[in-house]
Amino acid sequence: MQEAEETTISRAFREDESRRNMPLPPENATRIMDVMRGISFGDFTPDWSRRVPEDRWIEEFRRLKQSPSTVATRN
């Protein structure tokens, strides 16, 4: 019984990982970006933003945006 449960759990994790690594359809990406444009945190600044230079995290974001397939293959 325990082996069957472990197999089921492992399969569920693999399926979840597979779904999360699927490319995001352009229309969904556009929808998400449109929603994010309307979000404001007021004067809140996350701690990490003070530790990481702006050009570094912006460049990382651009790199990830340009090559979504490499994100899936790194896992």
C-alpha positions as CSV (number, residue, x, y, z in Angstrom):
1,M,0.0,0.0,0.0
2,Q,2.8,2.5,0.9
3,E,4.6,1.8,-2.3
4,A,1.4,2.5,-4.3
5,E,1.0,5.8,-2.5
6,E,4.6,6.8,-3.1
7,T,4.2,6.0,-6.8
8,T,1.1,8.1,-6.9
9,I,2.8,11.0,-5.2
10,S,5.8,10.8,-7.4
11,R,3.6,10.8,-10.5
12,A,1.7,13.8,-9.2
13,F,4.9,15.7,-8.6
14,R,6.2,14.9,-12.1
15,E,2.9,15.9,-13.7
16,D,2.9,19.2,-11.7
17,E,6.5,19.9,-12.7
18,S,5.6,19.2,-16.3
19,R,2.7,21.6,-16.2
20,R,4.7,24.4,-14.6
21,N,7.5,24.0,-17.2
22,M,5.1,24.2,-20.2
23,P,5.6,27.3,-22.3
24,L,3.1,30.1,-21.4
25,P,0.9,30.8,-24.4
26,P,1.4,34.4,-25.6
27,E,-2.2,35.4,-24.9
28,N,-1.9,34.3,-21.3
29,A,1.5,36.1,-20.9
30,T,-0.2,39.3,-22.2
31,R,-3.1,38.9,-19.9
32,I,-0.8,38.4,-16.9
33,M,1.3,41.5,-17.8
34,D,-1.8,43.6,-18.3
35,V,-3.0,42.6,-14.8
36,M,0.4,43.2,-13.3
37,R,0.5,46.7,-14.7
38,G,-2.4,47.6,-12.5
39,I,-0.8,46.3,-9.3
40,S,0.8,48.9,-7.0
41,F,2.6,48.3,-3.6
42,G,2.7,52.0,-2.8
43,D,6.0,52.9,-1.1
44,F,6.9,49.3,-0.2
45,T,10.3,48.3,-1.5
46,P,11.4,44.6,-1.0
47,D,14.6,44.0,0.8
48,W,16.1,42.1,-2.1
49,S,15.8,45.2,-4.3
50,R,18.3,47.0,-2.2
51,R,20.8,44.1,-2.3
52,V,20.7,43.3,-6.0
53,P,21.7,46.1,-8.4
54,E,18.8,47.0,-10.7
55,D,20.7,46.3,-13.9
56,R,21.4,42.8,-12.7
57,W,17.8,41.7,-12.0
58,I,16.5,43.5,-15.1
59,E,19.1,41.7,-17.2
60,E,18.1,38.4,-15.6
61,F,14.4,39.1,-16.3
62,R,15.2,39.9,-19.9
63,R,17.2,36.7,-20.3
64,L,14.4,34.6,-18.9
65,K,11.8,36.4,-21.1
66,Q,13.8,35.8,-24.2
67,S,14.5,32.1,-23.7
68,P,11.6,30.3,-21.9
69,S,12.7,26.9,-23.2
70,T,16.0,27.1,-21.3
71,V,14.1,27.4,-18.0
72,A,12.4,24.1,-18.6
73,T,15.5,22.3,-19.6
74,R,17.5,23.5,-16.5
75,N,15.3,21.5,-14.1
